[in-house]
């Protein structure tokens, strides 16, 4: 687990994004690093402006833990930057999506 986290950080610094994706995929296979893998893939796809895949990973992350700090804000911020009339704007907060206060 620790080695995967360290490898991911090194690959981020070195900007080796193809190899980084492989590390995130490996993280997804392990229960104790699954959320980190999905978050990493989501952020990587957001940075590449691949919003379709970013939201797929974000959705999986949301279903694992809808209370993850800043998940909603990250997705909404990135989407609004590129699509000012985005569909997430209809929700005022994550509470509107999951139906319970965070």
C-alpha positions in Angstrom: 0.0 0.0 0.0 2.6 2.5 1.0 4.7 1.6 -2.0 1.8 2.4 -4.4 1.3 5.7 -2.7 4.9 6.6 -3.0 5.0 5.5 -6.6 2.0 7.6 -7.4 3.6 10.7 -5.9 6.9 10.2 -7.7 5.1 9.7 -11.0 3.0 12.8 -10.5 6.2 14.8 -9.8 7.9 13.3 -12.9 4.7 13.9 -15.0 4.6 10.3 -16.2 0.8 10.2 -16.5 0.5 6.9 -18.4 2.4 5.0 -15.7 0.5 7.0 -13.1 -2.8 5.7 -14.5 -1.5 2.1 -14.1 -0.8 2.8 -10.4 -4.2 4.2 -9.9 -5.7 1.1 -11.6 -3.8 -1.1 -9.2 -5.0 1.0 -6.3 -8.6 0.4 -7.3 -8.1 -3.4 -7.0 -7.2 -3.1 -3.3 -9.9 -2.3 -0.8 -7.7 -0.1 1.4 -6.6 2.2 -1.6 -9.7 2.0 -3.8 -10.9 5.5 -3.0 -7.4 7.0 -3.6 -7.3 5.2 -7.0 -10.6 6.6 -8.1 -9.8 10.1 -6.9 -6.5 10.0 -8.7 -8.1 8.9 -11.9 -10.8 11.5 -11.5 -8.3 14.3 -11.0 -6.1 13.1 -13.8 -9.0 13.1 -16.2 -10.2 16.5 -15.1 -6.7 17.9 -15.7 -6.8 16.4 -19.2 -10.3 17.9 -19.7 -11.7 14.4 -20.2 -14.9 15.2 -18.3 -16.8 12.1 -19.3 -14.3 9.8 -17.7 -13.7 12.1 -14.8 -17.4 12.0 -13.9 -17.5 8.2 -14.2 -14.7 8.0 -11.7 -16.3 10.7 -9.6 -19.5 8.8 -9.5 -17.8 5.6 -8.4 -16.0 7.6 -5.7 -19.3 9.2 -4.7 -20.9 5.8 -4.3 -18.0 4.5 -2.2 -18.3 7.5 0.1 -20.6 10.4 -0.6 -19.2 12.4 2.2 -15.6 12.7 0.8 -14.5 16.2 1.4 -14.5 18.5 -1.6 -15.6 15.8 -4.1 -18.6 17.8 -5.2 -16.8 21.1 -5.1 -13.9 19.7 -7.3 -16.3 18.3 -9.9 -18.5 21.4 -9.9 -15.6 23.9 -10.1 -13.9 22.1 -13.1 -17.2 21.6 -14.9 -18.3 25.3 -14.4 -14.9 26.5 -15.7 -15.6 24.8 -19.1 -19.4 24.7 -19.2 -20.9 27.7 -17.3 -24.5 26.2 -17.8 -23.5 22.8 -16.4 -26.1 20.4 -15.0 -24.4 20.3 -11.5 -25.4 24.0 -11.0 -29.0 22.8 -10.3 -27.7 21.5 -7.0 -26.7 24.0 -4.4 -24.8 21.6 -2.3 -23.9 17.9 -2.0 -26.9 17.6 0.4 -29.2 18.1 -2.5 -27.6 15.1 -4.2 -27.5 12.6 -1.3 -30.4 14.0 0.7 -28.7 14.3 4.1 -26.5 16.9 5.6 -22.7 16.3 5.5 
